[in-house]
Amino acid sequence: MPGWKTWLVSNDNARTEPCHSSSTEYSRRVLSDAKNQSAADPATVFEENLGQLMALVQRRLTLELQFHQRHDLERLESDLTELVTEFGQLLRVIYRYDLGEALAHEAAWFASVLAARGPGVDAWRLLLDSWVMAIQGVIKPPECNQLAAPLQELRQRTDEFFVGAQTGDDTPAARPVQELVDRLVVGDRNGAQQLLRVQRTAGVPATDLILRLILPAMAEVGRRWERNQLAVFEEHLASETILRLLAGLTADETVPVRAGRTAMVSCVPGDQHQILPAALTAYLELRGWDARSLGRSLPSDQIARAAAEIKPVAVFLSMTMLARLPEALAVVEQVRSKLPGCVVIAGGRGTVWGRRLLETVGARVTQDFCEAHRLASGEELKDA
């Protein structure tokens, strides 16, 4: 992806003027300088007004859809309503931590979701325009200019994002994964279990079934949903069937728990995606851990309290969306405060851009189950 363009504020009343640069670090520095020169921190002002801004964005979207009578856009109203909240929470993180490059990356994901759902370009522009108008209507200069500039830049790059969405990776999953997904999306637990039994009979370890079949199947379900190739009910059937398969895997295996190997697995607060932590919990149990799962979306104080009572050797946190970064950081700090010797390991799509900040507060970050197990075990990682 091309480098993020910079935006400059020459004085308190000046309008922002984008200037081209291929240096993301220079872009970040310029934005930081602009924030330091303003009367108030733009990120703080944004967060103080976030509720009002979201309400205004939602209201404008509703009025636009009613006024222009775009029936194709009206079919996307429920998706746009959800995206308003998710995008607002994302902006909160981008502004607070100066993650301009991450904004471009996340925008590409939003574009890919909308591109598969009809008038994606118009919906994307409507979403961005609504946020810019809300920011300019609620927040005074110069902060509104600094906050609106990256969104205006995203709008200028709309064609780039949607071309990328249309030419994205459509490489089909391996045949065994496709066969498993075909059963998952219709809720065929028996058929899915039979596929796994065939693999087990052939000598494939249960842990490898998670790594080679179940995780890729989860990714394929996500890809099909993103491409609008699955109905919502099909995605739900797949998710529930995966949970049942994982429970069956651990029930069918007898793995002695090694002394002192207690682990706790949880989504970060606000994260509703429970499949990945469920898969990790099953994987850890099959590797000899006594793994306790808290599921999804517990408040940070409850996660920390659970850690204090369970006293695990390691706490594993799953963060799907970058927008949950502040909550993830709070959990890491609270857990380490109560259990200084506990290893905290974070993973999931949202941790990719949040890695530096998570490591700053003492977490280890990985996207690999095997590495997570080794980090928690204190084992030296071997070269691949």
C-alpha positions in Angstrom: 0.0 0.0 0.0 1.4 3.5 -0.9 2.8 5.6 2.0 0.4 7.6 4.1 0.2 11.3 3.0 0.8 14.0 5.6 -1.3 16.8 6.6 -0.1 20.2 7.9 -1.6 22.9 10.1 0.3 26.2 9.6 -1.7 28.2 12.2 -4.7 28.0 14.5 -7.1 29.2 11.9 -5.6 27.6 8.8 -7.3 25.0 6.8 -5.4 21.7 6.4 -3.6 21.2 3.2 -2.3 17.7 2.3 1.2 17.3 1.0 2.5 14.1 -0.5 5.1 12.0 1.2 6.0 8.3 1.2 7.3 8.4 4.8 4.8 7.1 7.4 7.2 8.1 10.2 7.3 11.7 8.9 3.5 11.7 8.7 3.2 10.5 12.3 5.7 13.2 13.5 3.8 16.0 11.7 0.5 15.0 13.2 2.1 14.9 16.7 3.7 18.3 16.2 0.3 19.7 15.1 -1.3 18.3 18.2 1.3 19.8 20.4 0.8 23.2 18.8 -3.0 23.2 19.2 -4.9 24.7 22.2 -6.2 21.3 23.1 -5.3 17.7 22.4 -7.4 16.7 19.4 -7.6 13.1 20.6 -9.0 14.1 23.9 -11.5 16.5 22.4 -12.6 13.7 20.0 -13.1 11.2 22.9 -15.0 13.8 25.0 -17.5 14.3 22.1 -17.5 10.7 20.7 -21.1 9.9 21.8 -22.5 13.1 20.3 -20.4 12.6 17.1 -21.7 9.0 16.7 -25.3 10.2 17.1 -24.9 12.9 14.5 -23.2 10.5 12.0 -26.1 8.0 12.5 -28.7 10.8 12.1 -27.1 12.0 8.9 -26.9 8.5 7.4 -30.6 8.0 8.1 -31.6 11.3 6.6 -29.4 10.8 3.5 -31.0 7.4 2.9 -34.5 8.8 3.3 -34.0 11.9 1.2 -32.2 10.3 -1.8 -34.4 7.2 -1.8 -31.5 5.0 -2.6 -33.0 1.6 -2.1 -29.7 -0.1 -2.8 -28.1 1.9 0.0 -31.1 1.2 2.3 -30.3 -2.5 2.1 -27.0 -1.6 3.7 -28.4 0.4 6.5 -28.0 -2.2 9.2 -24.3 -2.8 8.1 -23.7 1.0 8.1 -25.2 1.4 11.5 -22.8 -1.2 12.9 -19.9 0.4 11.0 -20.6 3.8 12.5 -19.9 2.5 16.0 -17.0 0.4 15.0 -15.4 3.1 12.9 -15.8 5.7 15.7 -14.1 3.4 18.2 -11.3 2.8 15.6 -10.8 6.6 15.2 -10.6 6.9 19.0 -7.6 4.5 18.9 -6.0 6.1 15.8 -6.1 9.6 17.2 -5.1 8.6 20.7 -2.0 6.6 19.7 -1.1 8.4 16.4 -1.7 5.2 14.3 -2.1 6.9 10.9 -0.7 4.0 8.9 -3.1 1.6 10.7 -6.0 3.8 9.7 -5.2 3.2 6.0 -4.9 -0.5 6.6 -8.2 -0.7 8.5 -9.9 1.4 5.9 -9.0 -1.2 3.3 -10.7 -3.8 5.4 -13.9 -1.7 5.7 -13.8 -1.1 1.9 -13.5 -4.9 1.2 -16.6 -5.6 3.4 -18.7 -2.8 1.7 -17.4 -3.7 -1.8 -19.1 -7.1 -1.7 -22.4 -5.6 -0.6 -23.6 -3.6 -3.6 -23.0 0.2 -3.7 -19.9 0.0 -1.6 -18.2 3.1 -2.9 -21.2 5.3 -2.3 -21.7 3.8 1.2 -18.0 4.3 2.1 -18.1 8.0 0.9 -21.3 8.6 2.8 -19.8 7.1 6.0 -16.6 9.3 5.7 -18.5 12.4 4.7 -20.8 12.0 7.7 -17.9 11.7 10.1 -16.2 14.8 8.6 -19.4 16.8 8.8 -20.0 15.7 12.4 -16.5 16.6 13.5 -16.6 20.0 11.8 -20.0 20.7 13.3 -19.2 19.8 16.9 -15.5 20.5 17.3 -13.9 23.9 16.9 -10.8 24.8 14.8 -8.0 23.9 14.8 -8.8 20.6 16.3 -11.6 19.8 13.9 -9.2 20.4 11.0 -6.6 18.0 12.4 -9.2 15.3 13.1 -11.0 15.6 9.7 -7.8 15.7 7.6 -7.0 11.9 7.7 -10.7 11.1 6.8 -10.6 13.5 3.9 -7.4 11.8 2.8 -9.1 8.4 3.0 -11.9 9.7 0.8 -9.4 10.8 -1.8 -8.0 7.3 -1.8 -11.5 5.6 -2.2 -10.8 4.3 -5.7 -7.5 2.8 -4.5 -9.2 1.0 -1.6 -12.0 -0.5 -3.7 -9.7 -1.6 -6.6 -7.7 -3.4 -3.9 -10.9 -4.9 -2.5 -12.0 -6.2 -5.9 -8.6 -7.7 -6.7 -8.0 -9.2 -3.3 -6.7 -12.7 -2.7 -9.3 -15.2 -3.9 -7.0 -18.2 -3.6 -9.3 -21.1 -2.6 -8.6 -22.9 0.6 -7.3 -26.5 0.4 -9.8 -29.1 -0.5 -10.1 -30.7 3.0 -10.7 -27.2 4.4 -13.4 -26.5 1.8 -15.1 -29.8 2.6 -15.1 -28.9 6.3 -16.5 -25.4 5.7 -19.2 -26.8 3.4 -20.5 -28.8 6.4 -20.0 -26.1 9.0 -22.1 -23.5 7.1 -25.1 -25.9 7.1 -24.6 -26.9 10.7 -23.7 -30.5 9.9 -21.8 -31.4 13.0 -21.9 -35.2 12.3 -20.5 -34.7 8.8 -17.8 -32.4 10.1 -16.9 -34.8 12.9 -16.6 -37.6 10.4 -14.0 -35.6 8.4 -12.0 -35.0 11.6 -12.2 -38.8 12.4 -10.8 -39.7 9.0 -7.8 -37.4 9.7 -7.3 -38.8 13.2 -7.5 -42.4 11.9 -4.7 -41.4 9.4 -2.5 -40.4 12.4 -3.0 -36.6 12.4 -2.7 -35.4 16.0 -5.7 -33.5 17.5 -3.5 -30.4 17.9 -2.8 -30.5 14.1 -6.5 -30.8 13.3 -6.9 -27.4 15.0 -4.0 -25.9 13.3 -4.4 -27.4 9.8 -8.2 -27.7 9.5 -10.2 -25.8 12.1 -8.3 -22.6 12.1 -8.1 -22.4 8.2 -11.8 -23.3 8.1 -12.5 -20.4 10.5 -10.5 -18.1 8.2 -12.4 -19.4 5.1 -15.8 -18.7 6.8 -14.6 -15.2 7.6 -13.5 -14.7 4.0 -16.8 -15.9 2.6 -18.7 -13.6 5.0 -16.4 -10.6 4.0 -17.1 -11.4 0.3 -20.9 -11.5 1.1 -21.0 -15.2 0.1 -22.6 -16.3 3.3 -25.9 -15.2 5.0 -25.7 -14.2 8.6 -27.4 -17.4 9.7 -24.8 -19.5 7.9 -22.0 -17.7 9.7 -23.8 -18.4 13.0 -24.3 -22.1 12.1 -20.6 -22.4 11.3 -19.5 -20.7 14.5 -21.7 -22.8 16.7 -20.7 -26.0 14.9 -17.0 -25.1 15.4 -17.5 -24.7 19.1 -19.1 -28.1 19.3 -16.3 -29.7 17.3 -13.7 -28.2 19.6 -15.5 -29.5 22.7 -15.6 -32.9 21.1 -11.9 -32.9 20.3 -10.9 -32.3 23.9 -13.5 -34.8 25.2 -12.1 -37.5 23.0 -8.5 -37.0 24.1 -7.0 -37.9 27.4 -4.0 -35.6 28.0 -2.5 -35.4 31.5 -2.2 -31.9 32.9 1.3 -31.0 33.7 1.9 -29.7 37.2 1.8 -25.9 37.5 0.3 -25.5 34.0 -2.8 -23.4 34.5 -3.8 -21.0 31.8 -6.6 -18.4 31.5 -8.0 -17.4 28.1 -10.2 -14.4 27.4 -11.4 -12.0 24.8 -10.5 -8.4 25.6 -13.4 -6.2 26.9 -15.8 -5.4 24.1 -14.6 -8.2 21.8 -17.5 -10.5 20.9 -15.5 -13.0 18.7 -15.3 -16.1 20.9 -14.2 -18.7 18.3 -10.5 -18.0 18.3 -10.1 -18.1 22.1 -12.2 -21.3 22.2 -9.8 -22.8 19.7 -6.8 -21.7 21.7 -8.3 -23.1 24.9 -8.8 -26.5 23.2 -5.3 -26.4 21.8 -3.8 -25.6 25.2 -5.7 -28.5 26.8 -4.4 -30.8 24.2 -0.9 -29.6 25.0 -1.2 -30.5 28.7 -2.6 -27.2 30.1 -5.4 -26.8 32.6 -7.0 -24.0 30.5 -9.8 -21.9 31.9 -11.8 -19.9 29.4 -13.7 -16.6 30.4 -15.3 -16.3 27.0 -16.0 -12.9 25.5 -16.4 -9.3 26.5 -15.8 -9.3 30.2 -14.9 -6.0 31.8 -11.2 -5.5 32.5 -11.6 -5.6 36.3 -13.4 -8.9 36.1 -10.7 -10.4 34.0 -8.1 -9.2 36.4 -10.1 -10.4 39.4 -10.4 -13.9 37.8 -6.6 -13.9 37.2 -6.0 -13.0 40.9 -8.2 -15.9 42.0 -7.2 -18.6 39.5 -3.5 -17.6 39.6 -2.6 -18.9 36.1 0.9 -19.2 34.8 -0.2 -17.4 31.7 -3.1 -15.2 30.6 -4.0 -15.4 26.9 -5.9 -12.4 25.4 -7.7 -12.4 22.1 -8.2 -9.0 20.3 -9.9 -9.2 16.9 -10.4 -5.5 16.3 -7.8 -2.7 16.7 -10.6 -0.6 18.2 -10.3 -2.6 21.4 -6.7 -1.6 22.0 -7.3 0.7 25.0 -9.3 -2.0 26.8 -6.6 -4.6 26.0 -3.9 -2.3 27.4 -5.9 -1.8 30.6 -6.4 -5.6 31.0 -2.6 -6.2 30.6 -1.8 -3.6 33.2 -4.4 -4.8 35.7 -3.4 -8.4 35.4 0.3 -7.7 35.8 -0.4 -5.5 38.7 -2.2 -8.3 40.5 0.1 -11.1 39.3 3.5 -9.6 38.5 5.0 -13.0 37.5 2.2 -13.9 35.2 3.0 -14.1 31.4 0.4 -12.2 29.4 0.2 -13.2 25.7 -2.0 -11.3 23.3 -3.0 -12.4 19.8 -5.6 -11.8 17.1 -5.9 -9.5 14.1 -6.2 -6.4 16.2 -2.8 -6.9 17.9 -0.9 -6.5 14.7 -0.9 -2.7 14.8 -1.1 -2.6 18.6 2.0 -4.7 19.1 4.4 -2.0 20.1 2.0 -0.5 22.7 1.0 -4.0 24.1 4.7 -4.9 24.5 5.3 -1.5 26.2 3.0 -2.6 29.1 4.6 -6.0 29.3 2.5 -8.3 27.0 4.0 -10.7 24.5 2.3 -10.7 21.1 2.0 -13.6 18.7 -0.4 -14.8 16.0 0.8 -18.5 16.3 -0.7 -21.0 18.7 2.5 -23.0 18.9 4.6 -19.9 19.8 2.0 -18.8 22.3 2.3 -22.2 24.0 6.1 -22.0 24.1 6.1 -18.4 25.4 3.8 -19.4 28.2 5.9 -22.5 28.9 9.1 -20.4 29.1 10.6 -22.5 26.4 13.2 -21.0 24.0 11.8 -20.6 20.6 13.6 -22.8 18.0 14.5 -21.4 14.6 12.1 -22.5 11.9 
